[in-house]
Amino acid sequence: MSRVYNFSAGPAVLPEEVLKTAADELVEYGTSGMSVMEMSHRSKDFEDILNTAEADLRELMGIPANYKVLFLQGGGNTQFAMVPMNLMKNRVADYILTGQWAKKAAKEAELYGKVNIIASSADKTFSYIPDVSDLPVSPDADYVYICQNNTIYGTTFKKLPDTKGKDLVSDISSMFLSEPMDVSKYGILWGGVQKNVGPAGVTIVIIREDLIREDVLPFTPTMLRYKTHADNNSLYNTPPCYNIYVCGLVFKWLKAMGGLTVMQQRNEKKAAILYDYLDRSNLFKGTVRKEDRSLMNVPFITGDEAIDKKFIAEATAAGFKNLKGHRTVGGMRASLYNAMPEEGVAKLVQFMEDFEKKL
Ligand SMILES: *Cc1c(COP(=O)(O)O)cnc(C)c1O
């Protein structure tokens, strides 16, 4: 077996310990005589897996009792629709545009109501987070929407917007469990797990109870109502059982690592190794305004496409995989999720330094 350093933005690296536990338990889970893949979602064993996963997530994030945790399907793109369908009572919402994912969310919301773009960083290819301290929040807005960590552009909100009393909805897909967050500041936090939490196929929604409404937009399908899933402990229909189980293993791993404060310290240290090098390199440079840099996704360029290409090819051959930047940004991007060891980042920087010297 030879595992590479996988810098993919998602699906992405998972902790090796988790994969080994999953492998050990693949054929028989505990003394159940079967794989988690073969279990009824109504069985006692699976119910324990689900409830333990939720309890561990609640403990890791300090989720207050008046928030529900939902394990859903359909990925991030389904939340782009579910959020407006469930929350757009006045059919008005405010969106902050900080990249492709926020843009897609806003575009989807336009199918259901009026969308006001109250801040944007589109003018500089989303390379920064706009000032959100005094926004023209619409008086009748049903919520304010952000994508808190921009996977493609590598920016992150270091301070949450002042929503002037409106509920904040945040897409945290690519920063989920990377650092402690104050859940009570949000109406809804949601993330696809395939970036920093687990295998693709699960979307976790953390929602304040009063936002789980009956009076959703009238055409909202049963499966797209938060209430359906909240009322049924995420077991209204068959959930992605195996993927939820793997997420649960990751939660246990995070707890054993010391929790989210420790993860944040580790992630800050890892990101600093790469950013410090980008700041002193004469060849590579980061593309994001310094104060808005993401700990999770680090885009960088040389300014010369041919050199970018050569670098990616040589890095790939040396075992540093998936460094190609998003097609809309070009260059490179290194995603440094929880499961990327510090050693992987240090070795990447060493490789970059050697590449720069040889060039
Ligand atoms: C990947 C990603 C999405 C889209 O997720 P899908 O599960 O592919 O629909 C949405 N938001 C962010 C921030 C992402 O990184």
The ligand as a Gaussian input file, in Angstrom:
#p B3LYP/6-31G(d) Opt

LIG

0 1
 C      -18.329000      21.437000      -2.831000
 C      -19.118000      22.557000      -2.334000
 C      -20.491000      22.680000      -2.604000
 C      -21.245000      21.735000      -3.518000
 O      -21.452000      20.530000      -2.973000
 P      -22.162000      19.315000      -3.756000
 O      -22.301000      18.329000      -2.654000
 O      -21.250000      18.873000      -4.849000
 O      -23.478000      19.780000      -4.267000
 C      -21.178000      23.728000      -2.049000
 N      -20.547000      24.624000      -1.265000
 C      -19.228000      24.551000      -0.993000
 C      -18.592000      25.583000      -0.126000
 C      -18.487000      23.513000      -1.514000
 O      -17.159000      23.453000      -1.250000

